[in-house]
Amino acid sequence: MALHDALTGLPNRFSYSDRLDIELARAARSNARVAVIGIDLDRFKEINDVHGHAVGDEVLRMLAARMADTLSVGEVVARFGGDEFAGFTTFEDEQQLTDFVSRLEAALSQPIDLDAVTIFPGASLGVAIFPTDGTTREQIVNNADLAMYRAKDTVGRQTCYYEQSMDDIARARRMIANDLREAIGRGELSLAYQVQKDVATEEVSGYEALLRWHHPRDGWISPAEFIPIAEESGEIVRIGEWVLRHACAEAARWPKPWRIAVNLSPVQLMHVDLIQAVTSALLESGLPASRLELEITETAFIADKVRALHVLRQIKALGVSIAIDDFGTGYSSLDTLNSFPFDKIKIDKSFLLESETSHQARAIIRAVLALGRSLEVPVLAEGLESEEQLRLLRSEGCDEAQGYLWGRPVRLPLPDDKPGQESEAA
């Protein structure tokens, strides 16, 4: 029992590590090669959320049995916990390794037929080879995990082999994470604002606050690069509070009562101090709650939908508006709209950017606008870049829009309602 996983019967992490140490020592003496495989199931949380934990456990048992049935002499597969598995094998030629990986891929991707449901599992695999990719168990296992995460991040790729560049990328991400911890204290963070206007009148209705980071060595770093790292490290909670405080404080000093929209990370939404952070930002700045709009994406509901909805209801009770961002790109948009009375729908910019060449994109825009009218929820279109796109939005009755046609992000909105001089950070 101490050496095996109770749910699946596979070797556990302790047993796996012990057997891998023995195999690596043997391979070092005989100049053999050992391939270590990191395995992580895809969308397993979705299986649990949609079908329940009993189904999730049965999926784990069946996948474990399938992998175990494919093993040959010298091949090992273990379960570390949750949806995390691992394997290793000693091999002499590349075909042996390819065959082992192919058998694992097949075992992990075939449909699973349960009582009244068919599950389509999948997994991301990362492969690291001893001694080429490392000379210790810790190095090999870590590099296999790096390769596995690369496979998980690459659409359509189930298995990835470790490359040195992955370690370089991981090292660079660690440096960014470390530097982010000092960014607030060093005054490296700032806010830029992108104007939002009424489509019919082109009057300014509000501004979206966008975070910018000027690194002392690397210059302006894209939010697309540092925000995911901040979320992974948990630093997004502290940074998010800073954004809230500064956005509310600056908006309170604007010459007109424009709305200020602030993006809320899924990590922030799950943090226990979020309500206090929003309340404090409003009290300290004196900004009326009705002028603050928090934007969330549908990914905020994936981790814990019940808790997320509870937190959003508390925020809404303060008088703060809640907008659903990047609408149309999630897997459960209609269910999300049905679960919470959002104050605004923001159409993902990809649809407007493709609207001039794609009939499907235009049809989706019309459908979302019709949905907004039926629900009596205003709709804002992101990514407005041309007069042709503006004509489309006007003809379809879109409420608001934002995009480069009306202004790039700037430091602060000007008293004359104009976007102002374009920010270097934008």
ABEGO torsion letter per residue (X at the ends): XAABBAAAGBBBAAAAAAAAAAAAAAAAAAGBBBBBBBBBBBGAAAAAAAAEAAAAAAAAAAAAAAAAAABBBGBBBBBAEEABBBBBBBBABAAAAAAAAAAAAAAAABBBBBAABBBBBBBBBBBBBOAAAEABAAAAAAAAAAAAAAAAABBGBABBBBBAAAAAAAAAAAAAAAAAAAAAAAGABBBBBBBBBBAAAGBBAEBBBBBBBBBAAAEBBBAAAAAAAAAAAGAAAAAAAAAAAAAAAAAAABABBBBBBBBBBAAAAABAAAAAAAAAAAAAAGBBAAABBBBBBAAAAAABAAAAAAAAAAAAAAGBBBBBBGBGABAAAAAAAAABBBABBBBBAAAAAAAAABAAAAAAAAAAAAAAAAAGBBBBBBGBABAAAAAAAAAAGBABBBEAAAEBBBABBBAAGBAEBBBAAX
